[in-house]
Every structure is written in C-alpha cells, then in structure tokens.
Amino acid sequence: DAKTTQPTSMDCAEGRAANLPCNHSTISGNEYVYWYRQIHSQGPQYIIHGLKNNETNEMASLIITEDRKSSTLILPHATLRDTAVYYCIARGSGTSYGKLTFGQGTILTVHP
Amino acid sequence: EAGVAQSPRYKIIEKRQSVAFWCNPISGHATLYWYQQILGQGPKLLIQFQNNGVVDDSQLPKDRFSAERLKGVDSTLKIQPAKLEDSAVYLCASWNGWDEQFFGPGTRLTVL
C-alpha cells in the first residue's frame, strides 16, 4: 500500500471551508484514495473515495491532482461536529484488496 | 441497515488474564476485519477474514492473540494472556466487497 502523509493538526472556523491535504506520491495506478474520519470514542466513518476524478457527495468533496500524487478533502461548511481525526488512505490492491492502512491522520479542530 | 455490533464496549482486566471480544458484522458482508488502535495512533489491522477463512493475519501476535469466524458471520477475538501493552481499542469492521468498510464502536480494553 502506498504511504500517505498528512499534517498532524489543523484548525478551522465554524462555517468556513476546511481543506485537508494529503500526499501520496507513491500511489499506484489502481489504488483508490479513501478518506475516513474518527470522532472521539467512535469507530472510523467513511467520507469519500476517488481514483482519478474529483468526487463530491453530501459530506465532502475530494480533489485529486492530475498526477495523483496528492489530494485535498474539502468540507465546504465546517461545523463543530466535524471536529475529528481525518485519515487519508491509499486502499490496497491485489492480495491486500480491501485492506486499509491507517496513518496518524490530521486532527481537525473546528472553532466557534 | 443495522451497523456493526461489538461487545463489550469496555473491559478492564489484570495482566496475564484472558479476554474475549465479540463482533457481529453487517448482514451479508463476507469480509470481516479486526483492528487494534492504541491511544494517539491510527487503527492497525490485526486480521482479515473472507467468510470463515483467514486472508491476512500477518500482524496478529499469534503467541497470545487468536480469532475465529466459524460460521462466516460473527467473530471472536481473544487475548491470552494479556499484557499491559495490549491496552487499546479493538475495532471490528465489515465489507461487502465494493462499498466502504463499516466500523463498529469498538471495545476499549484496559490492562492493569
């Protein structure tokens, strides 16, 4: 699985967009970029995933660079409930298909 | 749909004692995972089942940890004997093969 690199922590004001970067410079062509978040004392929760194209759902948008070496998760209007640890993961392929390798993630704190 | 169920939610034991955790995945999900999450770190995969067979147990400390999924549905993870460093949250997740992995709430283990 490709290694991902994320900032340790970020802050965001409530109501503003939160832009969380992720570097995955060694990602292979068939590895998807997945984003999960973990709110305190809960299990990780899926947010969004993508391969090449930008993706949007009801929770967030995912922007993947053309060379696929980095991506940005965008929470368009952050709320206090978005305070969590956000994990960017290059999902395994081949024999490790489905396997998620978590890093330390980014602690996002949304302030009033 | 019902989520991934885990029990107990909390467990406190003394070192060298035994402990078991139970997981019931989402109905129809053939793949089941057990993760260990030490405080301040991301979840680490311990074992992956496909139906009742083990796909990946490369990071399972087999001298003290064991897991089974006898009928391909629910699963049990056991630690015998426990060490202080086993204090962590144990997360169970299930996957249907194409959508995202769904995680349970976890079992928080404290070894004294």
Interface residues (C-beta under 8 A of the other chain):
Chain A: Y34 S41 Q42 G43 P44 Q45 Y46 H49 V85 Y87 T95 S96 G98 K99 L100 T101 F102 G103 Q104 G105
Chain B: V4 T31 Y33 Y35 G40 Q41 G42 P43 K44 L45 Q48 D56 L91 A93 W95 G97 E100 Q101 F102 F103 G104 P105 G106
